[in-house]
C-alpha cells in the first residue's frame, strides 16, 4: 500500500462527501486506502460514507475524541508507506496525491510535507509558519496584531514564497503527509502518533517540532495543490468554546517545549484578557 488517507470528521457530511468523491477520482499509478474517523456526528455522515463509498474504512466514535486521538486510531490501522492526514473540508485535484507522493519520495529526509493550499477563490492560503515563541503568542492573546499586523511577521512569514519548495518549521494540519519509513528511521517508532494531550490546535506544530528534535525535516511542496475550505466544523462550535480549545493547547505546547516561566506569562495574559472579554 502506497498511501493511507485519514480523515477525522465531525458534522460536515456534504463537504466530506465531496472530499471522498474527489479522492476516488485521483489520477496516478499508486495504491491508497481511506479511513474516515467520525467523531460522533449527528448529521448522517457515517451512513453517507457507508452507502456511497464502500472502499472506505469507518471508525465510528461514540463521542468527540478530538483531532489527535481520532487520527491515532486510524494511524494504528494504516498500511501505507505514507500517511496523509486530511481535513474533511478539503478538496484534492486529480493530480494532488500523485504529485505529493512524487515530491515526498524524492526527499527521504522529509518526514512531513505539505502542498500549496488554495482558498475558495483559488488564491494561496498562507499556512507555513515558524515555531511559536512567547512574543508572538502573547501578541495573539492580547489581540495587538489587529492594530499592528507586523507584530506577527516573524511567526506568520508573510513574505514566504509559495512558488518555491523549502524546508520549513511547520505546515498546516489540513494536508499533512507523513513518510512512515522516514519517521521510523529517525524515531525507531512504528506509528507516527500525534500527542493526545492536544484536543485540537497545536498538534501538528508539536509533531513537526518532534520531527526536528529527532533529526528529521518538514518540507513545503509547491508542485501540488489542494482546495481548503477552512474550519467548516469549527464554524458550528461557539466562539468561547473554540477559544478554550486554543488556550488549552497553547499552554500545553509551552508546558512541553518551553521553560516554565513562559507558560506562566501566557497563563497570566489569558487571565488578564478574560477580565475584559466575557
N, C-alpha and C positions, 0 to 999 in steps of 0.2 A: 504494500500500500504506500503510495507516494505522499498523500496528504489527508489529514484528518481535520475537518472543519467543525468547530464547536460554536454553537450559537446559544447564548443564555438569553431567554426571552421572558417578558412579562407584559401582558396586556397590549400587545401590538400585532394582533392577528393579521391584519391586511398587509402591513409592512413586512412581516415575517413571510407571508405567502409570496410576495413579490421577490423577496430576497432569495428564497429557495428556488423559485422558478428560474431566476437568473443564474444561480449556481449550477443547476442541472442543464443549462443551455451553454455552459462554458465550452470553449474550444481548446484543443490541445491533447497531446498524447501522454496522459498521466491518469492514474487511478486515484479516486478520492472517495471518502466516506463522510457522511454528515451526521452530527449529533445535535439534537435540539434539547436543551435542558430547560424545561418550563418551570418557572418559579411560582407555581400556584396561580396561574392566570384564570380569570373567570369569564373570559371573552370567547371561549371556544377554540383557542389556539391549538390545543392538543388534538381535538377532533379534526380540525382542519388539516393538520400535518398528517395524521393517520389516513385520512380519506384521499388526500391528494399527492402525498409523497411517501410511498411505501418503502423507498430505499433509506429513509431517514430513521435513525435510531433515536427513540424518545426516552428521555429521563424525566419522569413526572414527579415533581416535588409537591409535598403537601403543605409547604409554607415557603415564603420567600427567603431563601438562604443567602441572598446577596450574590455579588459577581464572582468573588474568589472561590467560595465553597462550591458554587454551581459549576464553574469551569473545571475545578479539580475533579468533580465527579466524572466528567467525560474524559478528561485527560488520562485518568487511570484506565479507561477503556479503549483509548485511541491506539490504532495500529500503524498510523502513518509515520514516515520518516520526518515529516514536517507537520506541525500542528498550527492551525490558523484559528485564533480567537477572533470571531467576527460578530459585531453587534447585530441585533435583529433588524435595525432600521438602516441597513446598508444595502447597496445595490452594485454588484460586480458587473463589469463589462465582459463581453465574450472572451477577451484575451487577458483579463486581470490575473486569474490564477496561474496561467501558463507563464506569463512574464514575471510574476512574483517568484515562482519556483526557479525559473531560469536564473534570476538575479541571486537568489539565496544559495543555489548550488555553486555559483561562481565565486561565492565568498564564504568559504567554510568557517572563517573566523567570526562570521556574523551569527551569533546565537539568536538574535532578534532582528527582524527587518520589517519595514512598513512601506507603504506606497504613497503616491500623491492623492490626497483626499480632496474631493470636489464637493462644493455645496449645491443647493438646489438650482442655482443659477449657472452652474458649471464653472464657477470660479474656485481658485485654490483656497482650501481651508487650512489655515496655519495650524500645525499641530506638533512641530518639532520644538522641544523645549530643553533648557538646561535643567540640571537637578535643582530642586527647591533649596533656597537659602533662607536664613532668618529674615533678612531685609525684605525680600520680595513677598514672602508670605505675610509678614507684618503689614506691609502696604496693602495687600489684598484684604486683610481683616479690617483695617481702618478705612478701606474704600477710597484711599487717596488717589489711585490711578484714574478714578472717574474725572478728577480735576487735572491730574498731571500724568498722562499716559506713559510718558518717558520713564517713569519710575520702574516700569516693568520691562524695559528694553533688554536688559541683560538676561532676564528669565525667559521672555517670550520670543526673543530673536526676530524682531520684525523685519530685519534685512536678510534673513536666511533665503538663499537661492533655491527654490523648489524645482528648478530645472536641472540641478546637478546632484549626483549621488554624493553622499557624505556620511562619515561616521559621526554619530550624534549621541547625546546623553540619553534622551528618551523620546518615545513616539506615543501617539495616542493609542489607547487600547481598543479602539473600534475595529482596527485591522492590524492584528498583532501576530506576525508569522514567526514561529519558533522552530529552529533547527534542532530536533530532538537529539540527534547524534552529537552535534556540537555542544549542546548543553551537558550531555553525559560526559563528553571529553573533558570539559573544564570543571565539572562538579562531582562526577562519579555517581550521580543520582539518576535513576531510571526515568522518573517522572519529573517534568519541569513544572512543578506545582506553584501556584500563587500563594502568597501569605494570607491565611484565612482570618487574620486579625482585622483585615480591612473588609467592611461590608460592601462599600462602593467608594471609588476615588482612591487615588494614590497606589492602588495595587500594581498597575503596570509600571509606574515610576519605581516602585520598590523592586519589582522584578528586574528592571533594567539596571538598577543600582547593584543588585546582587550579581548580575551578569558581569559587570565590570570588576566587582570585587574578586570574582573567581578567575578573571583573566580573559573573559570573552569580550565581544563587541556588539554594538547596536548600530544598524545602518538604515539610512533613508534611501529608498529606491524611486527615482523619478520616471522610470520606464513603464511603470504600470500605474493605473489609477482606479479609483472606486468612488461611487457616489455615497455621501454620508448625510443622512437626514437629521442627525444630531439630536439626541435626547428625546426621542418620541415617548419612551416610557417615563422619563423624568417629568415630562410635561403633565403627567397625571398625578404627580405627588406634590403635596403642598410645599410651598417655598420654605417654611420654617423647618419642615422635616428634612428637606434636601440639605439645608444649611447645617443641620445637626450631623448628618452623614459626613459632610465635608469637614466640619470642625473635628469630629471624632477621628477621621482618617488622617488629617493633617497632624494632629497631636501624636497619634500612634507612629506616624512616619518619623517625626522628630525624636520621639522617645527611643526608636530603634537605631537611628542613624546619626544623631547629633548629641552634643553634650547636654546634660540635664537643664542647664540654665536657659538654653534656647527654647525648649519645650515650656519651661516655666514662664518665660516672657510672652510666648504666644498664648498661653492659658490666661494670663492676666489681660492681654489685649482682647480676647474673646469676652471675658467678663466685663471689661470696660465698654465695649461696643454694645453688649447686651443691655446695659443700663439705658441706652438711648434708642435701641431698636427693639421694639416689643412685637 
